[in-house]
Amino acid sequence: MNELSANKIRTRTAWDTTGALIVLAIALTISVLMAQPASTTTTTTAKRDWNSMSIQDKIDVFNAVLTKSSADAAFRTRLKESTEEAKKAVAEQGNMTIPDDVFIMFYEPSAGRSMKTATKFSGEINDKYHVFALPPVGDGKQHFYKDQLMCCYPPWRPPTPAPRAETH
């Protein structure tokens, strides 16, 4: 009978030890997971600086903003809210910083007036002021900076690449 009690005690002690080790392993796993950074899947890319961006990069950002404004009502409203909010929205869309001396504005063209008959700016040139007529809502098209720019300079044109040297 003493042997039977001794076996029961050994078996119980083995189960108790196993259970304690499992709990300890779980606790260590949780502590390791808690010590990890919040997320390793999100990458933060440095914001680009407006002044160091190429003309083509700026045009690409404006094209994306204008196209998004025709499909996303909340984004469109944000662009029209104020010049400060428009600048923030453009900066976020382009993942860039825009200097304080750059002015960006979007407006709704008059109802029934097409962009073909809109009056473009013809005064003093200042490429720090960007005024855009918003494209039609929900037309599903891509919209371009050169078509929507209304003020205060002729549309930028990306530099023409140099001709390739011929090799013989």
C-alpha positions as CSV (number, residue, x, y, z in Angstrom):
1,M,0.0,0.0,0.0
2,N,2.9,2.3,0.7
3,E,4.2,1.6,-2.8
4,L,0.9,2.6,-4.3
5,S,0.8,5.8,-2.3
6,A,4.4,6.6,-3.3
7,N,3.5,6.0,-7.0
8,K,0.5,8.4,-6.7
9,I,2.7,11.0,-5.1
10,R,5.3,10.7,-7.8
11,T,2.7,10.9,-10.6
12,R,1.0,13.8,-9.0
13,T,4.3,15.6,-8.5
14,A,5.2,15.0,-12.1
15,W,1.9,16.5,-13.3
16,D,2.2,19.4,-11.0
17,T,5.8,20.1,-12.2
18,T,4.6,19.7,-15.9
19,G,1.8,22.2,-15.3
20,A,4.0,24.7,-13.6
21,L,6.5,24.5,-16.5
22,I,3.7,25.0,-19.0
23,V,2.5,28.1,-17.1
24,L,6.0,29.4,-16.9
25,A,6.6,28.9,-20.6
26,I,3.4,30.8,-21.4
27,A,4.4,33.6,-19.1
28,L,7.8,33.9,-20.7
29,T,6.3,33.9,-24.2
30,I,3.9,36.6,-23.3
31,S,6.7,38.7,-21.8
32,V,8.8,38.3,-24.9
33,L,5.8,39.4,-27.1
34,M,5.1,42.4,-24.9
35,A,8.7,43.5,-25.2
36,Q,8.6,43.5,-29.1
37,P,8.0,46.8,-30.9
38,A,4.4,47.7,-31.5
39,S,4.5,46.9,-35.2
40,T,7.3,45.9,-37.5
41,T,5.0,45.8,-40.6
42,T,4.4,49.6,-40.8
43,T,7.3,51.4,-42.3
44,T,7.8,55.1,-41.9
45,T,9.3,56.8,-44.9
46,A,10.8,60.2,-44.6
47,K,8.8,63.0,-46.0
48,R,10.1,64.6,-49.1
49,D,10.8,68.3,-49.1
50,W,8.9,70.4,-51.6
51,N,12.0,72.5,-52.5
52,S,14.1,69.4,-53.3
53,M,11.4,67.6,-55.3
54,S,11.5,67.5,-59.1
55,I,8.8,69.3,-61.2
56,Q,7.6,66.0,-62.4
57,D,7.2,64.7,-58.8
58,K,5.1,67.8,-57.9
59,I,3.0,67.4,-61.0
60,D,2.4,63.7,-60.1
61,V,1.2,64.7,-56.6
62,F,-1.2,67.3,-58.0
63,N,-2.5,64.8,-60.6
64,A,-3.2,62.3,-57.8
65,V,-4.9,64.9,-55.6
66,L,-7.1,66.1,-58.5
67,T,-8.0,62.5,-59.5
68,K,-8.8,61.6,-55.9
69,S,-11.0,64.7,-55.5
70,S,-13.3,63.5,-58.2
71,A,-13.9,60.2,-56.4
72,D,-13.6,60.9,-52.7
73,A,-16.3,63.4,-51.4
74,A,-14.6,63.8,-48.0
75,F,-11.3,64.5,-49.5
76,R,-12.8,67.0,-52.0
77,T,-14.6,68.8,-49.1
78,R,-11.3,69.0,-47.2
79,L,-9.5,70.6,-50.2
80,K,-12.2,73.3,-50.3
81,E,-12.3,73.9,-46.5
82,S,-9.3,76.4,-46.4
83,T,-6.0,77.0,-48.1
84,E,-4.3,75.6,-45.0
85,E,-6.3,72.4,-45.1
86,A,-5.8,72.1,-48.8
87,K,-2.0,72.3,-48.3
88,K,-2.2,69.7,-45.5
89,A,-4.2,67.3,-47.8
90,V,-1.7,67.8,-50.7
91,A,1.2,67.3,-48.3
92,E,-0.3,64.1,-46.9
93,Q,-1.1,62.7,-50.4
94,G,2.4,63.4,-51.6
95,N,4.1,62.4,-48.3
96,M,6.0,65.7,-48.3
97,T,6.5,69.0,-46.5
98,I,5.4,72.2,-48.2
99,P,6.9,75.5,-47.2
100,D,4.8,78.2,-45.6
101,D,5.3,80.6,-48.6
102,V,3.5,78.1,-51.0
103,F,-0.2,78.8,-51.4
104,I,-2.6,76.0,-52.6
105,M,-6.3,76.5,-53.2
106,F,-9.0,74.5,-54.8
107,Y,-12.5,75.7,-55.8
108,E,-15.6,74.4,-57.5
109,P,-16.1,75.8,-61.0
110,S,-19.4,77.5,-61.7
111,A,-22.2,75.1,-62.6
112,G,-22.5,74.5,-66.4
113,R,-19.1,76.1,-67.1
114,S,-16.6,73.7,-68.8
115,M,-12.9,73.9,-68.2
116,K,-12.5,74.7,-71.9
117,T,-14.2,78.1,-71.4
118,A,-12.6,78.8,-68.0
119,T,-10.5,81.9,-67.9
120,K,-6.9,81.1,-67.1
121,F,-4.7,83.5,-65.2
122,S,-2.9,86.0,-67.3
123,G,-1.3,88.3,-64.7
124,E,2.0,88.4,-63.0
125,I,3.7,84.9,-62.8
126,N,4.2,83.5,-59.4
127,D,4.8,79.7,-59.1
128,K,4.3,79.7,-55.3
129,Y,0.6,80.2,-55.8
130,H,-1.3,77.1,-57.1
131,V,-5.0,77.6,-57.7
132,F,-7.0,74.7,-59.2
133,A,-10.6,74.3,-60.4
134,L,-11.8,70.9,-59.1
135,P,-12.7,68.3,-61.7
136,P,-16.2,66.9,-62.1
137,V,-17.4,64.6,-59.4
138,G,-17.5,60.9,-60.0
139,D,-16.5,60.8,-63.7
140,G,-14.0,57.9,-63.1
141,K,-11.3,59.7,-65.1
142,Q,-7.8,60.6,-64.3
143,H,-7.4,64.4,-63.9
144,F,-4.3,66.4,-64.8
145,Y,-2.6,69.3,-63.2
146,K,-2.1,71.1,-66.5
147,D,-5.9,71.0,-67.2
148,Q,-7.1,72.2,-63.8
149,L,-4.4,74.8,-62.9
150,M,-6.0,78.3,-63.1
151,C,-3.5,80.6,-61.5
152,C,-0.7,82.0,-61.2
153,Y,1.8,80.7,-63.7
154,P,1.8,78.7,-67.0
155,P,1.8,74.9,-66.2
156,W,5.1,73.5,-65.4
157,R,6.6,71.3,-68.0
158,P,9.1,68.6,-66.9
159,P,12.5,69.1,-68.4
160,T,13.0,67.3,-71.7
161,P,15.5,64.5,-71.4
162,A,18.8,65.1,-73.2
163,P,19.1,63.2,-76.5
164,R,21.1,60.0,-76.2
165,A,24.5,60.0,-77.7
166,E,24.7,57.7,-80.6
167,T,27.2,54.9,-80.4
168,H,28.8,53.3,-83.4
